[in-house]
């Protein structure tokens, strides 16, 4: 599939999705969100893709926010629909994806950009990254999951401070708060992301998907995460990957998982 605003590159089982609107600091307009929906849907369904790294083109920004010009004509119903569609088509799609997704945050990740990074399973940042949710300066609140995911990641108090002040934080702050797991030099960012993802992809694919579902269940209303874990744990015993993993352990060799 050809995209106007995304670049897709495959390296082994790792797919890199780059938001390619550098002149607009990779802002998320309607077309880019639609392309992200298509790209992630395809990646999750493609058996040759094991995991995804998402980043922004150029050194200045991961994603500097949503395209605010598209908001101007919306009323209450239009705003709610914009948020609902974004949740289901992109942000929840990524968060609930069956394959690991790493956000490589290069530069600014603001508003919808930070929300996109938070929807990913793991976040790493370059040391020049700046992150924030500035929506209240526009008379808005975060609408793509930011109020919920930031609270889950950094706690209620820090989430309240970040959202209500609209202040940006540094990569070092983000590491301290648990918003990202690694901070590296900009030139090392993608290498680090690939290193982490390739280590993950050496593990059993069905177990990875089960782990993602179980961890996400801890934050899903009406779902007992412990019961989800019990169910997913049990299902693993019915996979060929489990039998291969145990056999490899007993035989002191490297397991060769096939996602079966």
Residue, then its C-alpha position, 0 to 999 in steps of 0.5 A: x500500500x502506498x502512503x502519502x504521509x508515512x514511510x514504511x521500511x522492513x528490516x527482518x521482522x521489524x517494521x519501521x513506520x515513520x510519520x513523514x510530514x517534517x515540514x509540519x513537525x509531523x502533525x497528525x491530520x485526518x489523512x495521517x490518522x487514516x494512514x496510520x490505521x491502515x498501516x498498523x492494521x496491515x502490520x498486525x495482520x502480516x505474518x512477516x512482521x514481528x513488531x513495529x517501531x514508530x518515529x517521526x521524520x527529521x530531528x525536530x519532532x516525533x509528532x508535534x500534535x494534532x492539526x489544530x486547523x481541522x478542529x476550528x469548525x467542529x461543534x460538540x458532537x463533531x468534537x466527540x466523534x473526532x475523539x471517538x474515531x481516533x480512539x478506536x481507529x488508531x490509539x486503541x488499535x495500537x495499544x491492543x495490538x497483538x504485536x509489540x510496538x515501540x515509540x522512538x521519540x525524537x524531538x517534540x511529542x506534544x498533544x496527540x503526539x504524546x498520546x500516540x507514543x503513550x498508546x505504544x507498548x514501550x517508549x524510548x526517547x532521544x535526549x533532546x525530546x520534549x513531551x507535554x499535553x498543552x491542550x488546555x492552552x487551547x480550551x481543550x483537554x487531551x482527546x486521544x486517551x491522554x488523560x487516561x494513559x498518562x495517569x496510568x503511566x506516571x500517576x494521578x498527581x504528576x498527570x494532573x500537574x502536566x495536563x493542568x499546567x500544560x508544561x513540557x517535560x524533558x526526556x530526563x524528566x520522562x525517564x524519572x516519571x516512568x513515561x519512557x524506559x530509556x533515553x539515548x543520544x539522537x543518533x542511537x535512538x533507532x538502534x536502541x529501539x531495534x535492539x529492544x524489539x529484536x530481543x523481544x522478537x526472540x521470544x515466543x510470539x503467542x506468549x508476547x500477544x498473551x502478555x500484552x492482553x494480560x497487562x492491558x487487562x489491568x487497565x480495562x474497566x469491567x475486566x478482572x486482570x488476574x482472571x485474564x492472566x489465568x486464562x491466557x496462562x492456560x492457553x499457552x499450554x496448548x501451543x507448540x511454542x510452549x512445547x518447544x520452549x520447554x524442550x529447548x530449556x531441557x536440552x540447553x539450546x536456543x528455542x526456535x519459536x514459530x508462533x504456533 
